[in-house]
Amino acid sequence: MPLEILTIPCLSDNYAFLAHDATSEETALIDAPEAAPVLEALAAKGWRLTQVLLTHHHWDHVEGLAEILKAWPAARVTGAAADAHRLPPLDVQVSEGDTVAIGSEEGTVIDVSGHTVGHIAYYFPASHAVFTADSLMALGCGRVFEGTMPMMWASLCKLAALPPETVVYSGHEYTQSNGRFAETIDPDNPALQTRIADIATARAAGQPTVPSTLALELATNPFLRAADPAIRRHLGLASATDAEVFGEIRARKDKF
């Protein structure tokens, strides 16, 4: 039985996620931006928090952890070994290729450094779910604060290689603004235009645009589409490497 995954809006534009295994009744929280919405969701579902999976150290992904652990002190906390010196105290330190488990379902740790060095994602193949936080985002990717453009591109390529039916649980509600930028990079993409219209409808109704699917990201997210000939022509980079095209797209987004 796949995990039941709940999307929890936090702060002004963050998301946390609860992943629940019905058989074992284990529940994992992925990132902890804010305590109150997470604790309310656990109470409403009647779930027992057994672990927390952290993706990276930025305050808006860990700020609520201490208060959550006061309510659920037995929950073990997992995060990247490479980021342990900046994360809250960890019970389990992991690196790329290590496994984590929620009940009987195993997930794999993927190093997606770039936004930060030591940022990780968690991929649960049986549930077709990947928790990407601020690496691959809905119609975007995180700003490259600590890594390099080639590093971030390599991280996105790892995620792009997952099965297209994978559901992408990313960390922020930036999709509408990301769509406005994507139009400047990929203006003749009908799939992008359809997605932008769908996003506007969802946001007008107060609905989240996260999660998305990897298939949708591959079709519309300019940060995954550096190899597309139309984008290359539009940017005047027909003979550049994919990493160079990605770097140009990210640089333009930084100024957008």
N, C-alpha and C positions, 0 to 999 in steps of 0.2 A: 504494500500500500504506500503510495507516495506521501511525502510530507504535506501537511496542511500549512500553508504559508500565509501570514497575515501582514499586510502593509500598514505601518503606523506613521502618520504624519507627526513630525516633531519640530520644535522651534518654528522659524518662519518658513523654511523650505527644505528641511531635512526629512529623511525617512529612516526608520528602524524597521526591522522585520522579525517576526516570531515564526519559527519553524517547529512544528509539532508532529511527533510520531505517535499515532493513536494507540498502537500496540503496547509500547513501553510506557506511554504517557510522559516521555521526556520532551522537553521544550527548550530550544536554543533561541537566544536573542542575538541577532547580528547587528552590532554597533548600538551605542547607547547615547544618543544625542541629548535626551531629556528623560527624566524618570517618570513623571506623572502619566503621560500617555501610555507608556509601556506597562506600568503597574495597573492602570485602568483596563488595558486590553487583557492582561493576564487574568484579572479578576472577572471580567465579563465572560471570558471563555472558560474559566475554571481550570486553567492550566497551571502546572507546577514548573517554575523556571529551574532548569538543571544546569545550564551552561550559557556562557556568553562568548561569542566569537567576534573578536575585534579585527578590523581591517587595517587601520592605521591610527596614528597618534593625534591627529588634529582634534582640537577641543570639541568641535561640534559632532564628533563621533564617539566621544568618551565621557563627556561632561556629566551625563546622568548616571554613570556606573556606580559611584559610591552610594548614592541613595537607593538604587535598585538592589545592591548587595545588602543593604541594611534590612530590606524586606525579604530577601532570598539569600541568606549568608552561605548556604551550602552550594550555590551555583559556582562552578569552576570557570575560570576565565582563561581563554586561549588567545594568543596573539603571536605576531611574528618574532622569532628570535632576533632578527636583525634590527627590530624596532623596540626591543624590550626595555632599553634604557630610557625610552621616551613614553612608553605606555604605562597605564596603571599596573600595579603588581599582577603578574601572570602566574597561574597555576600550571599552565602548559605552554611551552614555546615551540613553534612550528616553523618549518622552512618549506620551500617548494618541493612538491612530491610527497610530503607527509600526508597522512590521512587523519580526518576527524570523523566522529560518528554521532548521529542523532538517532537514538534507538538502534535499530538494525541497519540504518542506511549510512553508508560510508560516503564521505566527501573528500575531495582532493584539494590541497592547498596549491595555489598558483601565485608565483611571484609576479606582481604587476607594477614593479617600481617605475617611477617617472613623476607622478604627482608628488609623492614622497619616495625616498629610498627606504625600502622595507614594507611598502604597501603590499598587501596580499588580498587575493580573492578566494572564495570557497565555492567549489563546483560539486554539486550533488547529481550525478548522472541519472540515477533511477527516478528522480523527481524532475529531471530536465531543468535544473535551477542553478544559476550562478549568481553569487552575491559579489558585486564589483565595486560598490561604494563610489569612490571618486576616480576610478581608472576609466573604464568604459561606462559612459552615461547615456541616458536617453537622448538621442540625436546629438551627442557631444562626447567630450572626454574631459578629464580634469586638467586644470592648468599645470604646466610642468614647473613646479616650484623647486625641486631638489635634484631631479635626474636630468638627463639630456633628452633631446628630441629623438635620437635613435633608440635610446632606452625605452621611451614611452611608446614609440612605434612598435618595437619588439614585443612589448607587453600587450598592446592591442592586437597584434598578430596572433598571440597565443589564444586570446579570447575569441578572435574571429574564426579560429580553426575548430571551435567546439561545434557540435551538431546545430544546424540552423533552427531546430525547434526549441533550443534552449531558451528559457525565460530569464531575462536579465533584470536582476533586482539591484538598481543603482541608488546612489545616496541622496539625490537632490531633485527637487521639482524645478528644473531649469529648462524644461523641454520647449516651452513656447518661445523663450528668447533664443534658444539654440536653433529653433526652426527659422527664425528671422535671419540668423547668420548663415545657416545652411543654404538659404536661397541665393546668397551672394556668391557661393562657391559652386553650386550645382543647379543653376536656374532653369534648366530644361528637363528636369527629372520629374515625370508625372507622378511617380510613387511618392516623391517628397511633397509635392503639392497636395496630394490626397491626405498625406499624414498631417500636414500643417492644418488643413481644414478639420480633420478629426480631433486634433489637439485643441483647437479653438472651441469646438463643441464641448469637449470634455471639461475644459477649464471653466467655460461659462456655466456649466452645471455643477461646478465645485468638485469635480472628480479628479483623482490623480492620473497622471500619464505614465507612472511607474507602477509595475514593471512593464517592460516591452519584450519583444522577442528578438533573438539574434538575427533571424531572417529579415525582420523589419529594419534592424540597424544596418545590416549589410546592404540593403536596398536604398537606404535614405541617409545614413549618417556619414557626412563627408569625411570624418576622421578615419573611417574604415575604407574609404573609397579612393585612396591615393593612386591606385593603379588604373582608375577609370579614364579612358582616353578623352572623354568630353571634359572632365574636370582638369586634366592636364593641359588641354588646349586652352581652356578658359583662363587658366593661371599663367599661360605662357611657359609651361614647364614640360613640354612633350618629351624631352630626352632626359629628364632628371630621374633619380632613383625614387622609389616609393617613399623611403624615409625622408628624402629632401622635400617631396611634395607634401608629406604629412607636416613637416616642420614649417613650411610656408603657410599651410592652412591654420596651424596652431598659432603662429605668429600673427596672422590676420585676426584671429579670434581674440587674441590678447588686446588688440587695439580697437575691437568692434564696439 
